[in-house]
Amino acid sequence: MLGNILITGGASGLGLACAEAVAKAGGRPLVVDVNAPAYDVEYAVADLADRREAERAVAELAERAGGRLDGVVTAAGTDACGRLADVPADRWERVIQVNLLGTASVVRAALPYLTASRGKVVTCASTLGLRALSDATAYCASKFAVVGFTRALAAELAGQVGVTLLIPGGMQTRFFDDRDERYKPGPDARLNKPEDVAAAVVFALGQPEGCEVRELVVCPSTETSWP
């Protein structure tokens, strides 16, 4: 049994797919999102760019779950495409706040529960956390940082909490909807279904104590995680 799994960004995209996959596998998804989910699930609304909101959401959901968290999946994310000189500073910095600092805030707040349950953390980086792309300085900076954060966290928590770094490629989600057309995947782009990536997340969460999946690269067959 997966137990109580807190999932950020669970109102849409990969987070939604993870929540559905956790429920299908017999676990209890607990969703944190800036928007209320449009399906029946335990949730807390929070802007992960605000550390206090992130901490409050984790504590609230853990309390509703009887004071126990068995896993955390940090699927929430945002971006701000464009050249560094053209992206407003507030938008650029929000990408770092949500993708990196939000991830760290949620994991930090969940650690007492995860240590008690000997649970698992799955952070969400990106193939753009391993290879750089023009006009994506904010996103690449945040995801490269998530890679470093997670690898260091795995070393820090070895033997106490399981830590998995998820490195997904492009997916068929609404993540690209608000982008300028030039930054959207082309009509011939091959993207993964988020539910297929979520299946890999559930695989990592479901490993027995003492067995951990350290890193997962899940990308379309035509995409790579290196230049």
N, C-alpha and C positions, 0 to 999 in steps of 0.2 A: 504493500500500500504506500502511495506517495505521501499521504498526510496533507497537511495544510501548506499550500504553496502560494506565496505572495508574488504577484506578477505586476510589474510596472508597465504602463502603456497597454493595459489589457482591454481597452475599449475598441481597439481596431488593430489591423495589420498583424504583425507577428505576435504581439501580446495577446490579441484575441484568439489567434490560432493556438497559442500555448495554453490559454485558459480552457479552451474546448478540449484540447488533448489531455490535459491534466484531469479534467472531469471524466473523460472517457476512460482514463486509466484507473479511475477509482479514487482520485485525489480530490481535494477541496480547493478550488482556486479562490484567491483573495486578490482583488484587482485594485490597483492605484492608477488613476489617470486624471489628466486635467479636465476631461469630459466624463460625464456619467455614462456608463455602458448602456447600450440599447438591448441588453438581454438580461436574464435573471441570474445575478451573481452577487456575492458579497463584495462591496466596493467602498472606497473612500476617494473623494475628489481632492486632488492636491496638485499644485504646480511644483514640479521637482526642481525648478530653478531656485526655489526658496527652501533652504535647509530646514527651517522650522516646520514648514508644511509637510515636507517629506518625513520628518521624524514623527510628527503628529499622526500621519496616515498609517505608518508602520505600527505605532503603539495602539492605535484604534483598532486596526484589523487583528492584531495579535490578541488583544483583549477579547474581541468578539469570537476568536477561535479558541478561547479557553486558555490563553496565555502560552500557546505553543505554535511555533513555526517550524516546519520541516524542510522548507526550501524557499529560495528567493530567485526569481528570474527578472533581470533588469532589461526589459525589452523596450522601454520608452526611449524615444529619440527624435531629434529634429535636425534640420540643416539650414544653411543660408548660402545658396549658390551665388557665385560671382567673384570677380577679381577683388583682392583684398582692398584696393583703393576705392572700390565701388560699393561694397557692402557696408551699410551703416554700422557703426561700432556696437550699438546696443543689440542689433540682430546677430552680429558675429559672436559677441560675448554670450548671448543666450544659448547658443549651440554648445559652448563649453559648459555653461551652467547646468543645462539639462543632461547632456550626454555623459559628461565626466563627473561633475560635482554632484549631480542628482544620483548617479550610480553609487558614488562613494557614500553619500548621505543615507541612502536606503540600506546599503549593506551595513554601515556602521550601526544604524539604529536596530537592525535585525540581529546583530551578532550575539547579544545575550541569549536570545531565543534559540538561535542556531547552534550555539555552543552547548546549550542544555540538551538539545535534541540530537546533537551530532549530525546536523542537517547538511544541506548542500546549497551552494550559490552557483548560478549560471549567469555570467555577464554577457552582454551582447556588444561585440565590437563590429567589425566590418572588414571585407577584403580591402577597403580603403583605410584600414588601420595597419595594413602591411605594405601597401603600395600607394604612391602619391598620385594625385590627379590635379591638373590645373583648375582654377576656379572653385576649388573645394578646400581652401585652407582651414576654415573653421571645422568642417566635418572631419577632415583628415587629422587635424590636431587633436580633436576630441577622441577619435577612435584609436589613433596611435597611443594616446594616453590611457585609454581603457585597456589596451593590450598590456601596457607596462604595469598598470595598477593591478590587473588580475594576476599576472605572473608573480608579482611581488606578494600579493595577498595569498596565493597558493602556497608560497614558501613560508609565509608567516603563520598560516593556519594549518599547516601539515599535521595530520593526525588528530585534528580537532573538528574541522569543518571541511567538507569537500568543496573544491573550487574548480569550475569548468569555464574555460574561455570559449564562447561561441563566436565564430568568424563567418557570418553569412555573406553570400553574394546578393545580387539583385533579386528582388521578390515581386510578385504580382500583388502589390498593395496600393493603397491610396497615398503612400508616402511621396509619390512624385506629382500628385495632383496640382499643388499650388506653385509648382516651378514654372519658370519661363519655358516656352516650348523648346528652346535650344538645349535645356538641361533635362529634358524628359527622355526616357528610353525610346529609341526609334521603333517603327512598326515591325521590324524584323528582330527586335531584341528578344533573346531567350531568357526568361526569368523563372525562378523557382516558385512553386506554390508555397505560401507560408505554412500550410499544414504539414508539408513534407519537412520543412525545417523544424517545426514544432515537435515532430516525431523524434528528431534527434535530441531535442532538449529533454523530452520525457525519458529517452533512453539514458541520458546522463543522470537525471534525477533519480532514476530507478535502480542505480547500481547499489549493491550491498555495501554496508559499512566496511571500510578498508580497501575498497576498489573504486577508483576514480577515473573518470574521463577528463584528462587535463585540458585538452583543446580539441575543438571540432571545427573544421572548415567545411561548410556546406554551401556549395555554389552551383550555378548552372554549368553544364558540362563544357560550355564554350568559354567560361570565365576562369581566370586564374587569380591566385592571391599574391602573385609576384609580378614585377614589371615585365 
